[in-house]
Amino acid sequence: MKKFLLAVMAVLATAPAFAAKKHDNSPKYWVEDDDQKVWTEESYTLPGYPSTALWRPVAVGGSYTNKLFVDETTLGVGSDAALRMITRVVSPSGVENLAVEGLNCKLKTYRTYAFGDAAGKKWMASFNEDWRAIAYDDKVRRALFAAFCDEYLPPSGREQAVKLLRGAN
């Protein structure tokens, strides 16, 4: 009984130390100086609607039946470290959806800039201009994050992004 009471007292004595510990929810890749910085998106101009594209497949996996592609010619990394690209999703029946997407590896967020109008061969701007967290059930954005982001680190530039894309299938 004496050992049991000593064990209980030891646990109770350390409880305040655990309760007082702050939980750091910041991503693990951030360096100390970076914690105080707020990410700012750079100005971005939509690429032309693709007449010719170099579509590279990106594996999505699981029960996802559509096929995901990224146009290698539009893939780029901005000075804000966000990746931008044209994506193409093709359904089993052959229906295609094009979009201009942005991906922020550091914050695990994405933005859809525009959607493709196949009939008019032009972009339709997205109504939502916000960067949104990648949801657990968003298989397309999770696949893009897995293909391009090393943990939460973005590719160092376009060349590395293209290499990652070529190895993503």
C-alpha positions in Angstrom: 0.0 0.0 0.0 2.9 2.3 0.8 4.4 1.8 -2.7 1.0 2.5 -4.3 0.6 5.8 -2.4 4.1 6.8 -3.4 3.3 6.1 -7.0 0.1 8.2 -6.8 1.9 11.0 -5.2 4.6 11.0 -7.9 2.0 11.2 -10.6 0.1 14.0 -8.9 3.4 15.9 -8.3 4.1 15.9 -12.1 0.6 16.7 -13.2 1.0 20.5 -13.0 4.1 20.4 -15.2 2.1 18.6 -17.9 -0.9 20.9 -17.6 1.2 24.0 -17.8 3.0 22.9 -21.0 1.9 24.9 -24.0 0.9 22.9 -27.1 2.6 24.2 -30.2 0.3 23.6 -33.1 2.6 25.2 -35.7 3.9 22.9 -38.4 7.1 21.2 -37.4 9.1 22.5 -40.4 8.9 26.2 -39.4 12.1 27.8 -38.2 11.9 30.0 -35.1 12.1 33.3 -37.0 9.4 32.2 -39.5 6.8 31.7 -36.7 6.1 35.4 -36.6 5.7 35.9 -40.4 2.3 35.9 -42.1 2.3 34.3 -45.5 1.4 36.7 -48.3 0.3 35.5 -51.7 2.1 37.0 -54.7 0.3 38.4 -57.6 -0.6 35.7 -60.1 -1.8 35.9 -63.7 -3.8 33.0 -65.2 -2.0 31.0 -67.9 -3.6 30.8 -71.3 -6.2 28.1 -71.9 -4.1 25.0 -73.0 -4.2 24.3 -76.7 -1.3 22.0 -76.3 -0.3 20.6 -72.9 2.1 18.1 -71.5 -0.3 16.1 -69.2 1.5 14.0 -66.6 -0.5 11.5 -64.5 -0.6 11.8 -60.7 -1.6 8.7 -58.8 -4.6 9.3 -56.5 -5.0 5.7 -55.3 -7.8 4.1 -53.3 -11.3 3.9 -54.7 -10.9 7.0 -56.8 -12.0 6.2 -60.3 -11.2 9.4 -62.1 -7.7 10.1 -63.5 -5.7 13.1 -62.4 -3.2 14.9 -64.6 -1.1 18.0 -64.2 0.2 20.1 -67.2 3.9 20.1 -66.9 4.3 23.3 -69.0 2.3 25.4 -66.5 3.8 24.0 -63.3 5.7 26.6 -61.4 6.8 27.7 -57.9 6.3 31.4 -57.1 8.4 33.6 -54.9 5.8 33.0 -52.2 6.7 29.2 -52.4 3.2 28.3 -53.7 2.9 25.9 -56.6 0.6 26.8 -59.4 -0.5 24.5 -62.2 -3.3 23.4 -64.5 -5.0 20.2 -63.4 -7.2 17.9 -65.5 -9.5 15.3 -64.0 -11.0 12.8 -66.4 -13.9 10.6 -65.4 -14.2 7.0 -66.6 -16.8 8.1 -69.2 -14.2 10.6 -70.6 -15.6 13.9 -69.2 -12.8 16.3 -68.5 -12.6 19.1 -66.0 -9.7 21.6 -66.1 -8.7 24.0 -63.3 -6.0 26.4 -62.4 -4.9 25.4 -58.9 -2.5 26.7 -56.3 -0.9 24.6 -53.6 0.8 25.9 -50.5 2.8 23.0 -49.0 3.9 24.9 -45.9 0.3 25.6 -44.8 -1.3 22.5 -46.5 -3.8 24.7 -48.3 -5.0 25.1 -51.8 -6.8 27.6 -54.0 -8.7 27.2 -57.2 -8.1 30.2 -59.4 -10.3 29.3 -62.3 -12.2 26.5 -64.0 -12.0 25.5 -67.7 -14.7 26.3 -70.2 -14.0 23.6 -72.8 -16.6 25.0 -75.3 -15.3 28.6 -75.2 -11.6 27.5 -74.6 -11.3 30.0 -71.8 -11.0 30.3 -68.0 -13.9 31.1 -65.7 -12.7 32.7 -62.5 -13.5 30.9 -59.3 -15.9 32.8 -57.0 -13.9 31.6 -53.9 -10.6 33.4 -53.7 -9.6 32.0 -50.4 -6.9 29.5 -49.7 -8.6 26.5 -48.0 -7.2 23.7 -45.9 -6.9 20.4 -47.7 -9.7 18.2 -46.3 -9.2 14.6 -45.4 -11.7 13.5 -48.0 -10.3 15.7 -50.8 -8.4 13.0 -52.7 -7.2 15.2 -55.6 -5.6 17.9 -53.4 -4.2 15.2 -51.0 -2.6 13.5 -54.0 -1.1 16.8 -55.2 0.2 17.5 -51.7 1.7 14.0 -51.6 3.3 14.4 -55.0 4.9 17.8 -54.5 5.3 18.5 -50.8 8.1 16.8 -48.8 6.3 16.8 -45.4 5.4 20.5 -45.5 8.3 21.7 -47.6 7.6 22.9 -51.2 9.9 22.1 -54.1 12.8 24.5 -54.3 11.8 25.6 -57.8 10.2 24.6 -61.1 12.9 22.1 -62.0 12.4 20.1 -58.7 8.6 20.4 -59.1 8.8 18.9 -62.6 11.0 16.0 -61.3 8.5 15.3 -58.6 5.7 15.4 -61.1 7.4 12.9 -63.4 7.8 10.5 -60.5 4.2 10.9 -59.3 2.6 8.2 -61.3 
